[in-house]
Amino acid sequence: MNPVGCLSINHRVADVALRERIDITCADLSGLIAQGGEAYALTTCNRAEVYWVGLQENAVIDLIARRSGLELETLIRAVQRFSGPEAVRHLCLVASGLDSLVLGEPQILGQIKEAYREAVASGTTGLYLNKALHRAFRAAKRVRSETEIGRYPVSVASEAVELAGHIFDDIKKSRVLVIGAGDMATIAAKRLKDKGVSELYILNRTYANACALACELNGTARDFANLKEELVLSQIVITSTGSREPIITKEMMSEVMKLRKGSPMIIIDIAVPRDVQPEVGKLYNCYLYDIDALKTIVDKHFATRQLSLDQARAIIDHEVQAFEGWLESLTVQASIKDLYALMEGYARDQARSMASSEEERARMEQMLLGALKRFLHRPVSFLREHPSLEHIDYTRRFFQLDEDYTDRHKG
C-alpha cells in the first residue's frame, strides 16, 4: 500500500490572491510529525503543496489555514487531493514541468530540490518521501533528456524572449525594457532574467507594480512618464499593457530613432489591443513583431510538445510503477529473494565468461552459487532477526538492489 498523501493549492484551482497568502515551509511541518511521520512542503508563485506520510489530512489543512489566515472552508474549496500512486504521479508531473503554467518550464525542478534540501535540514522527510522525491528527480531528468517537452517555449511571452535572443546574439549584454507588469509581461521578465539579462528595466503605469516586479527580479523600476527616454536607451523592448490605445506611436519612435542615431532596436508587442502602432515597423533599423507573428511560431512549438506528451507521461508512469515496486519490496522475504536473484546473476555471468564448454559452465556456476549463498547466510540471518524497515532499506541500498540506489540524501 502506498502511504503518500498530497494537498495541492495551485494555479489550476486557486487564483493568485489566494495562492499568495500561503507560504508553508518544511520547518512549519515539523510540529506535526509524530514518530515515523514524514512531510515535505513546496511553495512557489503558482503552487503550495504538502506531501506527507503518517499524518492526518485534516491536521495538514488546519496548519495551512492557521499559517495563511484563510477561512478553513475557503481553503478546502481550493485544494486538490492526491493519495497513493496519484500523489507520486502528481509530484513527478510537477517536477517535470507538466503541471506548470508554461508547459515544460525548467525552473520548478530547482525549486523542488531547494525545498528538499530544506526538508532534509529540518529532518522532516524519511524513507518514503526521500524515495518519492528522487523518483520525481529521475522522472524530470528523463523527460528533459528523452523528449522535446523542454526544447521550445509554448507561451507568447516566452517566445518573445527567444526571438530577442536570436536577433541579438548576446542578450545578456543588452539593455532590455519590459513595459507592463501583468501576467504576460511578468513571464517575459522572468524568462529574460533566466537568460542572464542583467540590465532589466520595468516600466508600468502603476509605479508600485513596476517596483514589485523589479524587486523580485533584481531589476530597475521606471516611471511611465519616462517612456520615451527609456526607449532611447534600450536595445530590446517587450511590451504588454492593458491600454486601449497604442502607447508607442510612429511619431514618438521617429524621434527616438533620431536620438539613437539609427542604432538598431527590436520591439516585441504582445499586447491585445496592440501597444505599438504598426507603422513603427517601417522605421529604419526598428524591428517590430506583434502577437500574431509570435503566435504562429508558438503554435508550431506547442504542436511539437503535444507530440511528446504521451512519451513524457509514459516515462512518469514507469517511474511511478518503479516506486510501487519498491514499496512492495520492503519486506524481508522480497529482499531476500532479490538478494539470491542478484547472486544467481553474478554466478551465471561469471561462469559464462570463464567456461569453455557448457558442461564446465554448469559446474562452475554451481560452485559459485554455493560460495555466494554461504556469503549471504549472515546478512540474510540478520535481516530475518531484525526485520525493520530501516534494516530492509539499508540492505537494499548496500547490495544495490534498486536501480536508483544512490544515497537519497544527495540533492
Secondary structure by P-SEA (a helix, b strand, c coil): cccccccccccccccaaaaaacccccccccccccccccbbbbbcccccccccccccaaaaaaaaaaaacccaaaaaaabbbbcaaaaaaaaaaaaaccccccccccaaaaaaaaaaaaaaaaccccaaaaaaaaaaaaaaaaaacccccccccccaaaaaaaaaaaacccccccbbbbccccaaaaaaaaaaaaacccbbbbbcccaaaaaaaaaaacbbbbcccaaaaaaaaccbbbbbcccccccccaaaaaaaaaaacccbbbbbbccccccccccccccccbbbbcaaaaaaaaaaaaaaaaaaaaaaaaaaaaaaaaaaaaaaaccaaaaaaaaaaaaaaaaaaaaaaccccaaaaaaaaaaaaaaaaaaaaaaaaaaaacccaaaaaaaaaaacccccccccccc
